[in-house]
Amino acid sequence: MENLYLEIVQALERKERVVLATLIHRIGSAPRAVGAKYLVKEDGTSFGTIGGGRVEAEVWQEAKQVMERGEGSVLHFQLTAEQLAEGGLICGGNIDIFLEPLDQELLDIYRGVLKIKQNGGSAILATLISLDHPSVKGQGLKVLLKPSGQKVGALIHSEPLERRVLLEGECLFEEKKPKVLVVDLGNQKAEILLEPIISEPTVYVFGAGHVSQQVSPLAKRVQFRVVVIDDRAMFANRERFPEADEIIVSEFEKCFDRLSIDESSYIVIVTRGHLYDRYVLEQAVQTRARYIGMIGSKRKIQMLYQHLMEKGIPKESLDRVCAPIGLAINSETPEEIAVSIVAELIKVRGQSVSLN
């Protein structure tokens, strides 16, 4: 998703016209979840997906019309068996797609979104879909609102709407899913798309060996940021890890001082030896990382645990660790081990967690 927001920012900086399509409602089966996005540019190229097939083709056509009108719209689809078969599904479903034209007036908002995605933090992106259902355009359509109350942009009837948005924030961050909020403003009703904006989940891969070389591109392919850490520049470099977002050459004993580990962080410990695993694990269990996994045999793991408990690390802290790392799929080769590790990362990412 970070790359999509980067595409938006770059397009708006070039003063290109673009339309952003967001899946805002789903009943039954559909190829993508609520929140899926599809960006259509003025030259006809697109980025992202809301499921492909005929639905996406129709959205592309409508996006060109939205671009010309300068007004948003909502498309309603009752998916047929034939349309669902294109996505590999067999049950019926209904989806709503919100299309909104984006212009240079929104550039600072999307720069703010991208900054959070890349550097951490949280906010709610609130977008007015409709006001008593007629289409609207102009100022007051979108705001990026941080929990502190700091904001970029504004909504129509900003004070009551923004108070309501902040009240919804806790639940929104916990579920990590967008929602459509219907607000009664007395003589009007407003529909507002609320989207939690949090930093992209980051996988910190400790060790730059054969397994790491397979984990890094696979994790990147399934929408994780990837940071590779090793104390050897001949291993931790762009030639071996061209897809990594960041490569850090540092002693394992000191590297955590250079990292921003939080609840959106995933720690993968696959160093070249027990001693280095111990250095990393001792620091990892003292962080708020969402996931900590360590490679190794059960015997090695128990030896490390015993050593750390003797140093005063509570057993409860070590119980957080997934070790041996990865889902049990009888993996043996570096490629198979990487699949098992990244599958476990995806599984954990899909579980709800509070960001408080």
N, C-alpha and C positions, 0 to 999 in steps of 0.2 A: 504493500500500500504506500510505503514511503516513496517509491519510484513514481507512482501515479501523481502524488502531490508535487513532486519535483517537475514532472511533465507540465502540470498546471502552472506552476510558478514560471517556468521557462517560457511557456506559451504567452502568458500574460505580460511578461517582460518584453517579449517581441511584439506586443500589441496585436496578437492573433485573436480571432474570435473562436471560442470553444464552447461546447455544451457538455455538461456533466450529467450523466444518467445514473441514478441511484435506485436500487431495489428497496422500496420502503415498506412493502407488505407482501406476505406470502401465506397462503392457506393450502395445505396439502403438499404435494411433491413439486419441486422445482429444482433446476440444476444448481442454483446458487442460493446462499443464505441472504437474509435481510442485511443490507449494508454493502452488498457487492456493487462495484462501480465500473462505469464504462465511459471513457472520455472520447468525444468526437471533435476533431479539429476542422478548421476552415478548409484545409486542403483535402479533406475527406479521409485522412488517416485516423486511426483510432488507437486507444491504449486501454488495457484492462478488459474485463469481460463480465457480463451478467448472465452467462450461460451459453452463448453462441446460438447457432441455428437461426430459424426464421424470426424468433422473437428479437434477437439482437439485430437482425437485418431491418426489421420494422422500426426499431428504436433508432437505428442509424438514419433512416429516412426521415423520421419525425424530428430528429436532432437538427437536420439541415433546415427544416421549417422553423423550429424554435430559434435557430441562429438568425434567420431573416426577420422574424417578428420581434425578437428581443424580449420575449415573454415566456415564462416557464409553463409547463403543462404536465399532467399526469396521464400516463397510458395504462389502461386496464387490460389484462390478458386472462382469458379463460383457456388454459392450456389444453389442447386436444391430445388424444393418444398419439397422434403422429408427431406433434411437436415435442411431446415428452420423450418419445422414442429416440429423437435426435440427441437427447441428453442422457440416454440410457435408463429412463424411468418408465414405469408402466401405470402409475396411478395418476388420477386427475389432480389439478391444482390451479389456483388463481394467484396472480401476482400483479402488483402495481409498481410502475416505474416512474419516478419523478425526474423530469428533465429540466435543467436550469441553465440559462446562458450565463457565462462568466465573462466579466470585463475587467479592465484595468483598475476600477474602483475597488475591486476585491483583492487586489494584489497583496496588500499588507496583511490581510486576514490569512491568505494561503501561505504567505511567508511565515507567519506565526505558527500555523499548523505544521509546516515542514520543520521548523526549528524544534518544536516539541518532539516530533517523530525522530529527529536525528540526535537531539541532545538531552532529552528527558523532560519530565514535567507532565502536566495534565491540564486539560481544559475541555469545555463543551462547545462544540460547533452547532449553533442553532440557526436554522434556515426556515424562513416563512414559506410554507407551501401554498397556502391559500388563506384569504380573509373573507369569510362567508362564501368561499368557493369561487368568486370571480378571480381571473388572473390579475396579478399586480406586478408593477415594475417600478424601478426607481430606488430611492434610499430606504433604509430601514428593513432590509430583507435578510440580513445575515449578521451574526455576531459571534466572535470567538471569546468565550467568557471563562476566565480562570476562577478556581475556587476562592481566591482572595478578593474577587470582585473586579479585578483588572480586566479590561476588555479592549477588543479592537472591533470596530463596526458597531452596528446598532440594529434593534428591531423596532418595528412600528409598535406604539404603546410600550416603549422600552421598559419603564420601571416595573409595571406589574408582570410583564412577560419574563423579564430577566430574573426577577425574584423567584418566579415559578421554575425557571430553568435551573437555578442554583439548588432549589429544593429537590429537584429530580436527580441532581448530580450524584449523590451517594449510591443510589440504586444503579444508575447508569454505569458508573465506574466498576461496580461489583460485577454486573452482568457482562460488561464489555460488549454490549450490543446496542445499536441505534434503536430508537423508537419514535413513533409519531405521537405527539402530544396535542390533544384538543383542548383549547382554553376558551372559557366563556368570559368575554370582555364586557358583559352587560348587554349591549345592543348588537354585539358582533361576536362571532366565533372565529378563532384562528386555529389553523393546523400548522404545527411546527415540527420539523424534523430535527431531532436531537441526536448528536453523534458524539460519543466519548472519544477524545483525542488523547492518546497516551503514547509514550515512546515505543518504538518498534521493539518487540522481543529480541534480545541480543544473546547470542551464544558465545560464551568465552571458552575457546578451545585451548587448554593448557597442554602444550606439547605439539611439535610440528613434524611428527613422524608419518608413517605410512597410513595409519588409521585416520589421523587428522586430515591428510590430503584427500581422503574420501568423504569425511564428514563435512568439511567446509563447503564444497560446491553443492552437496545435497541439501544441507541446511539452508543455504542461500536460495536454492531453487524453490523451497517451500516457505519463503517469505520471512526468514530470520535474518537479522544483521549478524555478521560473523566477525569476531575478533580472535586472532590467533596469537598466542604468546609462547615464546620459547627463549632460552638463553643463548641460542646459537644462531647467529646471523646467516650462516651457510644453510640453515634449514628454514628459518622464519624469514622468507623473502617473497617478493612479487612473482618471481619465476615459478615457485612452487605453489603459491596461493594467489593466483591472479584475480579471483573472484572475491576475496576477503575484503570487508569494509575497512579493516584496520589490522596492521601487523605490528606487534610490539616485541622488541628484543630486550629482555630484562631478566635478571636473576629471579628465579621463582620465589625466593624468600622475601623479595622486596616489591614484586610487581603489583600487588593489590593497592599500593599507594597511588598507582597511576590509573586505576580503574574506578568506574562509577557503577558499583553493583547495587541493584535495587530489586523490587518485586517483579520487574520484567526481565530479569537476568537469568540465564541458564548456564551453569558451569559444567563443562565436560573435562574431566581429568584423564588425560591419556599421555602422560609424560613417558620418558624413556627408562624410568626406574623407580623403585620403592621410595627412595629417599626424597626425590622430587615430588612424588605423589603426596608424601606426608607433608612437605612444606605447603603445598597448595591446599590440601584438605584441611589442615589446621586453620588456615585463614578463611577458607570458603565457608566453614560451618559457623563462623562468627558474623557472616553477612546475612542479609535478608533475601538472598537469591531465591527465585521461585523453584529452581531445580538444581540439584547437585548430583552428578553421577561420576563414578570412578571405575575404570577398567581394572581387571585383575582377578585372580583366583580367590575363592572363599577363604583359603588359608592366609593368603597375603593380606586380604582385607581385615581379617580378625586380628592379625598381628599389628596392623596399623592402628586399628581401633584401640587395642589394648595399650599401645604406646601413648596415644593421645589422651586416653582416660587417666593414665598415670601422670600426665602433665596437667590434669585438671579440666580437660574438656568433658562436659557432661554427656552421659550416654544418650540423653534425649536429643542433643544436638547431632550426634552421629546417626540417630535413627532417621533423620531426614534424608540421608544419603542413599541414592539408588546404586547399589553395588552387589554383584557385578552390574555394570552399566548396560542399559539396553533391554529391549523386549526379548524374551526367551524364544528364539526362532532357530536354534541350533546353528548359529552363525560361526564361521571359522575364518574366512578370508577377510582382509581389511575392508573390501567392498561390502561383504555381508554384515560385518560388525557395524559399519557405518549406517547401513539400512536399519539395523536394530536400534541403534542409538537415536537416530533422527525420528524413527517411528515413536520412540518413547517421548521425545521432545514434543512431537505433535500431540500425543495423547495428553500430556500435562498441560500444554497450551490450551487445549479445548475445555479444560475444567475451569469453572468459575472460581475467582479469588478476589478478595477485598484488597483494594489498594491503600487502605488506611493504615 
